[in-house]
């Protein structure tokens, strides 16, 4: 269960969302897209086109080798987290590299989209039908969504209930902007929401559904709007992966010369710890993303060389203080002049 | 016998302690009731196998009663109508009552001694208590549940209870902090796993504070606090005194 905290304007989290879905199309997985904001049909039309030719792959390789060989590895490492999501013991992928590359300046061709089976859930259309779910004291939008997901899982046999089906496929579920007012939940507008438990109950049941079937899910949430931080803590506990995107648009960091190469930061709050005592904690904790013309990349945050006389100590400290290091094994980073993990 | 152990973690994951206690008690021949709210059976099973215990076999011979919270919740919401004699332990989620009575009854029935049993003392293991709060139980209901369990398991059956909770110094989750603080006061032993204060380190995953609450047993006694650091490996966790990690020596 991948939980993504949206950046303020939702631009970059939307991109991640689309990447997840596009990867599903290219791998031949089934898709389930739910949204209260945009109609899923429109979301699917906007998926980036995959880069299937080798020439571009080689170009990418050359560029990476010239700049910093670590970067390409890092971005695959991050993509690997997303690839590794099927909850049942999934057979290991036979690809030599994890995932695919996409060109965001081009849209995915309709034929490719149609090659897979996809299901959609658009809240405003679903509201008219009757719910059959038992009363659960949960927000009705969430309840319907759960019911819809459960129905697809059992009908299409993702939970292994149909022994006849030889080809087992993976279901990728994408839920956009959960928790926003459009879903009928007021946790994003008020400090003392009416029902603080709807979102967490929803996540718990969703987690159960994912564990029981061959599916993986990405959820984006406008976390910056949720006033009640207790909910965010509980949500973090209930998710396998929690990633926060912080974009620099409109903040003072946009003009900070240290961040000039990047468009935002990636905060990894939680990584999965499944089927094992330990988790694979990567060496680097400071990640930033940038949106190039064709690619969205996530890289290790590195300071540019300190060539100028005017770069002051204060801004460096600021950088250190703002990089949050939350992982399974560390406490809060010691605030100080030393950059411990750079 | 009759002890309440609290597993607590702050800014790190203390679930390795749960896996340890599970395999420890099973190997010791105790009857274990495991209320596993956060992960699926297969997750615990795979880790237990690495630690040398088979959960499926333990279940088969009646030594382990496993409540898989995720599955139970799904059955409650999407399953057929429940049989009258077998109420779902997680009934409170569907809102019929906000008490955890059904969950307590489940625990009580699972650990009740049968004539043919030859197990040593009963053990209740919970992973993790905070999930009950997320599912809508009030903190008072959770504390009541623990209290009833203590009376039944620790006092009447002379068994042990081990519970995992998460906490955080600057947490804004007041309900959770209330439950955690209250449990701390009533525990005989607290194992507190924390991340290192200096930040992330590859070789030392965290530190563990072991607090033996002798002050509960005898007035005037001080609690004994021991601090070790640990590193988690694939099949094992190594503990060492502070500053003496293998990477340093």
Interface residues (C-beta under 8 A of the other chain):
Chain A: X87 X89 X133 X134 X135 X136 X137 X146 X147 X150 X197 X200 X201 X203 X204 X205 X207 X208 X209 X211 X212 X228 X229 X230 X233 X234 X237 X238 X273 X274 X275 X276 X277 X278 X279 X281 X283 X285 X325 X326 X327 X328 X329 X330 X331 X332 X333 X334 X340 X341
Chain B: X10 X11 X12 X13 X15 X16 X19 X38 X39 X40 X42 X43 X46 X47 X50 X70 X71 X73 X74 X76 X77 X78 X93 X94 X95 X128 X130 X131 X133 X134 X135 X136 X166 X168 X171 X172 X173 X174 X175 X176 X194 X195 X196 X197 X198 X199 X200 X201 X202 X204 X205 X206 X232 X233 X234 X235 X237
